Amino acid sequence: MALPIAHTAHWAINLLYVAPLLIVVAVLAYRSMKDRRQVKREGGDVRRPPSES
């Protein structure tokens, strides 16, 4: 039984196209979680944006 090593290069090339998108999504998710934790720590409501007064 031969291993499908030839297809590994195709997957690697496809991952190079998807990697920047995955990085952007990961950074946005991290920032969102960090901001929610900060608002919660400050006693604000996470579901509602702060009112501009």
PyMOL Python script that loads the backbone (N, CA, C, O; Angstrom):
from pymol import cmd

cmd.read_pdbstr("""\
ATOM      1  N   MET A   1       0.851  -1.188   0.000  1.00  0.00           N
ATOM      2  CA  MET A   1       0.000   0.000   0.000  1.00  0.00           C
ATOM      3  C   MET A   1       0.897   1.252   0.000  1.00  0.00           C
ATOM      4  O   MET A   1       1.715   1.451   0.898  1.00  0.00           O
ATOM      5  N   ALA A   2       0.722   2.061  -1.004  1.00  0.00           N
ATOM      6  CA  ALA A   2       1.545   3.261  -1.139  1.00  0.00           C
ATOM      7  C   ALA A   2       0.885   4.432  -0.406  1.00  0.00           C
ATOM      8  O   ALA A   2      -0.337   4.578  -0.413  1.00  0.00           O
ATOM      9  N   LEU A   3       1.700   5.243   0.211  1.00  0.00           N
ATOM     10  CA  LEU A   3       1.187   6.430   0.893  1.00  0.00           C
ATOM     11  C   LEU A   3       0.931   7.541  -0.119  1.00  0.00           C
ATOM     12  O   LEU A   3       1.724   7.727  -1.042  1.00  0.00           O
ATOM     13  N   PRO A   4      -0.148   8.270   0.037  1.00  0.00           N
ATOM     14  CA  PRO A   4      -0.447   9.365  -0.908  1.00  0.00           C
ATOM     15  C   PRO A   4       0.348  10.633  -0.592  1.00  0.00           C
ATOM     16  O   PRO A   4      -0.224  11.677  -0.281  1.00  0.00           O
ATOM     17  N   ILE A   5       1.662  10.525  -0.676  1.00  0.00           N
ATOM     18  CA  ILE A   5       2.538  11.658  -0.343  1.00  0.00           C
ATOM     19  C   ILE A   5       2.420  12.776  -1.379  1.00  0.00           C
ATOM     20  O   ILE A   5       2.595  13.949  -1.048  1.00  0.00           O
ATOM     21  N   ALA A   6       2.125  12.422  -2.617  1.00  0.00           N
ATOM     22  CA  ALA A   6       2.030  13.432  -3.666  1.00  0.00           C
ATOM     23  C   ALA A   6       0.931  14.445  -3.371  1.00  0.00           C
ATOM     24  O   ALA A   6       1.047  15.610  -3.752  1.00  0.00           O
ATOM     25  N   HIS A   7      -0.115  14.024  -2.710  1.00  0.00           N
ATOM     26  CA  HIS A   7      -1.222  14.934  -2.426  1.00  0.00           C
ATOM     27  C   HIS A   7      -0.913  15.887  -1.271  1.00  0.00           C
ATOM     28  O   HIS A   7      -1.595  16.896  -1.091  1.00  0.00           O
ATOM     29  N   THR A   8       0.095  15.567  -0.511  1.00  0.00           N
ATOM     30  CA  THR A   8       0.475  16.428   0.612  1.00  0.00           C
ATOM     31  C   THR A   8       0.895  17.807   0.122  1.00  0.00           C
ATOM     32  O   THR A   8       0.581  18.812   0.759  1.00  0.00           O
ATOM     33  N   ALA A   9       1.591  17.865  -0.985  1.00  0.00           N
ATOM     34  CA  ALA A   9       2.015  19.152  -1.528  1.00  0.00           C
ATOM     35  C   ALA A   9       0.813  19.986  -1.957  1.00  0.00           C
ATOM     36  O   ALA A   9       0.826  21.207  -1.801  1.00  0.00           O
ATOM     37  N   HIS A  10      -0.210  19.359  -2.486  1.00  0.00           N
ATOM     38  CA  HIS A  10      -1.408  20.104  -2.881  1.00  0.00           C
ATOM     39  C   HIS A  10      -2.081  20.712  -1.654  1.00  0.00           C
ATOM     40  O   HIS A  10      -2.513  21.865  -1.679  1.00  0.00           O
ATOM     41  N   TRP A  11      -2.165  19.930  -0.587  1.00  0.00           N
ATOM     42  CA  TRP A  11      -2.769  20.450   0.642  1.00  0.00           C
ATOM     43  C   TRP A  11      -1.939  21.590   1.222  1.00  0.00           C
ATOM     44  O   TRP A  11      -2.489  22.579   1.705  1.00  0.00           O
ATOM     45  N   ALA A  12      -0.615  21.451   1.175  1.00  0.00           N
ATOM     46  CA  ALA A  12       0.258  22.489   1.728  1.00  0.00           C
ATOM     47  C   ALA A  12       0.103  23.798   0.964  1.00  0.00           C
ATOM     48  O   ALA A  12       0.081  24.872   1.565  1.00  0.00           O
ATOM     49  N   ILE A  13      -0.004  23.710  -0.347  1.00  0.00           N
ATOM     50  CA  ILE A  13      -0.174  24.919  -1.161  1.00  0.00           C
ATOM     51  C   ILE A  13      -1.528  25.563  -0.862  1.00  0.00           C
ATOM     52  O   ILE A  13      -1.621  26.786  -0.766  1.00  0.00           O
ATOM     53  N   ASN A  14      -2.563  24.761  -0.716  1.00  0.00           N
ATOM     54  CA  ASN A  14      -3.882  25.307  -0.388  1.00  0.00           C
ATOM     55  C   ASN A  14      -3.882  25.967   0.986  1.00  0.00           C
ATOM     56  O   ASN A  14      -4.547  26.983   1.188  1.00  0.00           O
ATOM     57  N   LEU A  15      -3.146  25.399   1.923  1.00  0.00           N
ATOM     58  CA  LEU A  15      -3.066  26.001   3.251  1.00  0.00           C
ATOM     59  C   LEU A  15      -2.382  27.360   3.213  1.00  0.00           C
ATOM     60  O   LEU A  15      -2.698  28.230   4.025  1.00  0.00           O
ATOM     61  N   LEU A  16      -1.453  27.559   2.288  1.00  0.00           N
ATOM     62  CA  LEU A  16      -0.797  28.860   2.160  1.00  0.00           C
ATOM     63  C   LEU A  16      -1.799  29.946   1.758  1.00  0.00           C
ATOM     64  O   LEU A  16      -1.648  31.104   2.148  1.00  0.00           O
ATOM     65  N   TYR A  17      -2.805  29.580   0.990  1.00  0.00           N
ATOM     66  CA  TYR A  17      -3.824  30.548   0.608  1.00  0.00           C
ATOM     67  C   TYR A  17      -4.790  30.832   1.759  1.00  0.00           C
ATOM     68  O   TYR A  17      -5.303  31.944   1.877  1.00  0.00           O
ATOM     69  N   VAL A  18      -5.035  29.850   2.588  1.00  0.00           N
ATOM     70  CA  VAL A  18      -6.009  29.987   3.670  1.00  0.00           C
ATOM     71  C   VAL A  18      -5.371  30.560   4.933  1.00  0.00           C
ATOM     72  O   VAL A  18      -6.073  31.139   5.762  1.00  0.00           O
ATOM     73  N   ALA A  19      -4.077  30.414   5.095  1.00  0.00           N
ATOM     74  CA  ALA A  19      -3.393  30.834   6.318  1.00  0.00           C
ATOM     75  C   ALA A  19      -3.624  32.308   6.677  1.00  0.00           C
ATOM     76  O   ALA A  19      -3.914  32.592   7.839  1.00  0.00           O
ATOM     77  N   PRO A  20      -3.511  33.258   5.741  1.00  0.00           N
ATOM     78  CA  PRO A  20      -3.748  34.658   6.130  1.00  0.00           C
ATOM     79  C   PRO A  20      -5.167  34.888   6.651  1.00  0.00           C
ATOM     80  O   PRO A  20      -5.363  35.663   7.588  1.00  0.00           O
ATOM     81  N   LEU A  21      -6.146  34.230   6.059  1.00  0.00           N
ATOM     82  CA  LEU A  21      -7.521  34.366   6.531  1.00  0.00           C
ATOM     83  C   LEU A  21      -7.656  33.811   7.943  1.00  0.00           C
ATOM     84  O   LEU A  21      -8.300  34.428   8.792  1.00  0.00           O
ATOM     85  N   LEU A  22      -7.059  32.660   8.200  1.00  0.00           N
ATOM     86  CA  LEU A  22      -7.126  32.068   9.534  1.00  0.00           C
ATOM     87  C   LEU A  22      -6.433  32.953  10.571  1.00  0.00           C
ATOM     88  O   LEU A  22      -6.887  33.051  11.711  1.00  0.00           O
ATOM     89  N   ILE A  23      -5.347  33.588  10.176  1.00  0.00           N
ATOM     90  CA  ILE A  23      -4.643  34.485  11.098  1.00  0.00           C
ATOM     91  C   ILE A  23      -5.499  35.695  11.435  1.00  0.00           C
ATOM     92  O   ILE A  23      -5.579  36.090  12.598  1.00  0.00           O
ATOM     93  N   VAL A  24      -6.136  36.286  10.439  1.00  0.00           N
ATOM     94  CA  VAL A  24      -6.995  37.457  10.674  1.00  0.00           C
ATOM     95  C   VAL A  24      -8.171  37.080  11.573  1.00  0.00           C
ATOM     96  O   VAL A  24      -8.497  37.820  12.501  1.00  0.00           O
ATOM     97  N   VAL A  25      -8.802  35.954  11.314  1.00  0.00           N
ATOM     98  CA  VAL A  25      -9.935  35.513  12.129  1.00  0.00           C
ATOM     99  C   VAL A  25      -9.482  35.262  13.568  1.00  0.00           C
ATOM    100  O   VAL A  25     -10.190  35.625  14.508  1.00  0.00           O
ATOM    101  N   ALA A  26      -8.321  34.651  13.750  1.00  0.00           N
ATOM    102  CA  ALA A  26      -7.807  34.384  15.089  1.00  0.00           C
ATOM    103  C   ALA A  26      -7.512  35.679  15.841  1.00  0.00           C
ATOM    104  O   ALA A  26      -7.820  35.789  17.028  1.00  0.00           O
ATOM    105  N   VAL A  27      -6.918  36.657  15.161  1.00  0.00           N
ATOM    106  CA  VAL A  27      -6.608  37.941  15.807  1.00  0.00           C
ATOM    107  C   VAL A  27      -7.895  38.662  16.200  1.00  0.00           C
ATOM    108  O   VAL A  27      -7.985  39.209  17.300  1.00  0.00           O
ATOM    109  N   LEU A  28      -8.889  38.670  15.317  1.00  0.00           N
ATOM    110  CA  LEU A  28     -10.155  39.332  15.640  1.00  0.00           C
ATOM    111  C   LEU A  28     -10.867  38.647  16.806  1.00  0.00           C
ATOM    112  O   LEU A  28     -11.442  39.320  17.661  1.00  0.00           O
ATOM    113  N   ALA A  29     -10.832  37.334  16.846  1.00  0.00           N
ATOM    114  CA  ALA A  29     -11.454  36.605  17.942  1.00  0.00           C
ATOM    115  C   ALA A  29     -10.739  36.903  19.257  1.00  0.00           C
ATOM    116  O   ALA A  29     -11.385  37.096  20.287  1.00  0.00           O
ATOM    117  N   TYR A  30      -9.408  36.940  19.224  1.00  0.00           N
ATOM    118  CA  TYR A  30      -8.626  37.242  20.416  1.00  0.00           C
ATOM    119  C   TYR A  30      -8.941  38.647  20.944  1.00  0.00           C
ATOM    120  O   TYR A  30      -9.147  38.841  22.142  1.00  0.00           O
ATOM    121  N   ARG A  31      -8.975  39.623  20.026  1.00  0.00           N
ATOM    122  CA  ARG A  31      -9.263  41.005  20.435  1.00  0.00           C
ATOM    123  C   ARG A  31     -10.665  41.124  21.016  1.00  0.00           C
ATOM    124  O   ARG A  31     -10.876  41.833  22.000  1.00  0.00           O
ATOM    125  N   SER A  32     -11.623  40.433  20.409  1.00  0.00           N
ATOM    126  CA  SER A  32     -12.990  40.478  20.892  1.00  0.00           C
ATOM    127  C   SER A  32     -13.079  39.915  22.310  1.00  0.00           C
ATOM    128  O   SER A  32     -13.721  40.506  23.178  1.00  0.00           O
ATOM    129  N   MET A  33     -12.437  38.777  22.540  1.00  0.00           N
ATOM    130  CA  MET A  33     -12.461  38.179  23.882  1.00  0.00           C
ATOM    131  C   MET A  33     -11.765  39.085  24.886  1.00  0.00           C
ATOM    132  O   MET A  33     -12.229  39.243  26.015  1.00  0.00           O
ATOM    133  N   LYS A  34     -10.652  39.678  24.474  1.00  0.00           N
ATOM    134  CA  LYS A  34      -9.911  40.565  25.375  1.00  0.00           C
ATOM    135  C   LYS A  34     -10.746  41.793  25.741  1.00  0.00           C
ATOM    136  O   LYS A  34     -10.784  42.198  26.903  1.00  0.00           O
ATOM    137  N   ASP A  35     -11.416  42.384  24.742  1.00  0.00           N
ATOM    138  CA  ASP A  35     -12.249  43.552  25.005  1.00  0.00           C
ATOM    139  C   ASP A  35     -13.435  43.203  25.903  1.00  0.00           C
ATOM    140  O   ASP A  35     -13.787  43.979  26.791  1.00  0.00           O
ATOM    141  N   ARG A  36     -14.058  42.037  25.679  1.00  0.00           N
ATOM    142  CA  ARG A  36     -15.180  41.629  26.524  1.00  0.00           C
ATOM    143  C   ARG A  36     -14.746  41.437  27.968  1.00  0.00           C
ATOM    144  O   ARG A  36     -15.454  41.833  28.894  1.00  0.00           O
ATOM    145  N   ARG A  37     -13.572  40.824  28.161  1.00  0.00           N
ATOM    146  CA  ARG A  37     -13.073  40.621  29.525  1.00  0.00           C
ATOM    147  C   ARG A  37     -12.815  41.960  30.210  1.00  0.00           C
ATOM    148  O   ARG A  37     -13.105  42.116  31.396  1.00  0.00           O
ATOM    149  N   GLN A  38     -12.269  42.929  29.465  1.00  0.00           N
ATOM    150  CA  GLN A  38     -11.981  44.233  30.054  1.00  0.00           C
ATOM    151  C   GLN A  38     -13.274  44.947  30.447  1.00  0.00           C
ATOM    152  O   GLN A  38     -13.351  45.533  31.526  1.00  0.00           O
ATOM    153  N   VAL A  39     -14.283  44.905  29.587  1.00  0.00           N
ATOM    154  CA  VAL A  39     -15.555  45.542  29.904  1.00  0.00           C
ATOM    155  C   VAL A  39     -16.186  44.872  31.115  1.00  0.00           C
ATOM    156  O   VAL A  39     -16.716  45.549  31.996  1.00  0.00           O
ATOM    157  N   LYS A  40     -16.133  43.545  31.161  1.00  0.00           N
ATOM    158  CA  LYS A  40     -16.715  42.817  32.287  1.00  0.00           C
ATOM    159  C   LYS A  40     -15.979  43.146  33.580  1.00  0.00           C
ATOM    160  O   LYS A  40     -16.598  43.289  34.634  1.00  0.00           O
ATOM    161  N   ARG A  41     -14.641  43.268  33.495  1.00  0.00           N
ATOM    162  CA  ARG A  41     -13.831  43.592  34.668  1.00  0.00           C
ATOM    163  C   ARG A  41     -14.162  44.994  35.188  1.00  0.00           C
ATOM    164  O   ARG A  41     -14.121  45.245  36.392  1.00  0.00           O
ATOM    165  N   GLU A  42     -14.491  45.902  34.263  1.00  0.00           N
ATOM    166  CA  GLU A  42     -14.810  47.271  34.660  1.00  0.00           C
ATOM    167  C   GLU A  42     -16.249  47.420  35.132  1.00  0.00           C
ATOM    168  O   GLU A  42     -16.653  48.508  35.543  1.00  0.00           O
ATOM    169  N   GLY A  43     -17.028  46.345  35.078  1.00  0.00           N
ATOM    170  CA  GLY A  43     -18.384  46.388  35.584  1.00  0.00           C
ATOM    171  C   GLY A  43     -19.418  46.779  34.549  1.00  0.00           C
ATOM    172  O   GLY A  43     -20.573  47.019  34.902  1.00  0.00           O
ATOM    173  N   GLY A  44     -19.045  46.850  33.296  1.00  0.00           N
ATOM    174  CA  GLY A  44     -19.989  47.210  32.249  1.00  0.00           C
ATOM    175  C   GLY A  44     -20.772  46.006  31.756  1.00  0.00           C
ATOM    176  O   GLY A  44     -20.462  44.866  32.101  1.00  0.00           O
ATOM    177  N   ASP A  45     -21.787  46.269  30.946  1.00  0.00           N
ATOM    178  CA  ASP A  45     -22.583  45.203  30.351  1.00  0.00           C
ATOM    179  C   ASP A  45     -21.933  44.797  29.035  1.00  0.00           C
ATOM    180  O   ASP A  45     -21.752  45.635  28.152  1.00  0.00           O
ATOM    181  N   VAL A  46     -21.586  43.545  28.896  1.00  0.00           N
ATOM    182  CA  VAL A  46     -20.869  43.064  27.716  1.00  0.00           C
ATOM    183  C   VAL A  46     -21.768  43.101  26.489  1.00  0.00           C
ATOM    184  O   VAL A  46     -21.283  43.320  25.380  1.00  0.00           O
ATOM    185  N   ARG A  47     -23.070  42.891  26.667  1.00  0.00           N
ATOM    186  CA  ARG A  47     -23.986  42.811  25.520  1.00  0.00           C
ATOM    187  C   ARG A  47     -24.305  44.170  24.919  1.00  0.00           C
ATOM    188  O   ARG A  47     -24.655  44.249  23.741  1.00  0.00           O
ATOM    189  N   ARG A  48     -24.197  45.218  25.681  1.00  0.00           N
ATOM    190  CA  ARG A  48     -24.558  46.552  25.208  1.00  0.00           C
ATOM    191  C   ARG A  48     -23.339  47.440  25.050  1.00  0.00           C
ATOM    192  O   ARG A  48     -22.502  47.487  25.952  1.00  0.00           O
ATOM    193  N   PRO A  49     -23.208  48.149  23.929  1.00  0.00           N
ATOM    194  CA  PRO A  49     -22.070  49.073  23.803  1.00  0.00           C
ATOM    195  C   PRO A  49     -22.224  50.241  24.772  1.00  0.00           C
ATOM    196  O   PRO A  49     -23.343  50.586  25.154  1.00  0.00           O
ATOM    197  N   PRO A  50     -21.124  50.846  25.167  1.00  0.00           N
ATOM    198  CA  PRO A  50     -21.220  51.971  26.100  1.00  0.00           C
ATOM    199  C   PRO A  50     -21.961  53.144  25.479  1.00  0.00           C
ATOM    200  O   PRO A  50     -21.817  53.427  24.290  1.00  0.00           O
ATOM    201  N   SER A  51     -22.755  53.823  26.298  1.00  0.00           N
ATOM    202  CA  SER A  51     -23.513  54.966  25.791  1.00  0.00           C
ATOM    203  C   SER A  51     -22.588  56.169  25.651  1.00  0.00           C
ATOM    204  O   SER A  51     -21.704  56.399  26.478  1.00  0.00           O
ATOM    205  N   GLU A  52     -22.811  56.920  24.597  1.00  0.00           N
ATOM    206  CA  GLU A  52     -21.984  58.108  24.360  1.00  0.00           C
ATOM    207  C   GLU A  52     -22.685  59.328  24.942  1.00  0.00           C
ATOM    208  O   GLU A  52     -23.645  59.841  24.365  1.00  0.00           O
ATOM    209  N   SER A  53     -22.192  59.789  26.098  1.00  0.00           N
ATOM    210  CA  SER A  53     -22.800  60.941  26.765  1.00  0.00           C
ATOM    211  C   SER A  53     -21.850  62.098  26.769  1.00  0.00           C
ATOM    212  O   SER A  53     -22.179  63.165  27.287  1.00  0.00           O
TER     213      SER A  53
END
""", "prot")
cmd.dss("prot")
cmd.show_as("cartoon", "prot")
cmd.util.cbc("prot")
cmd.orient("prot")
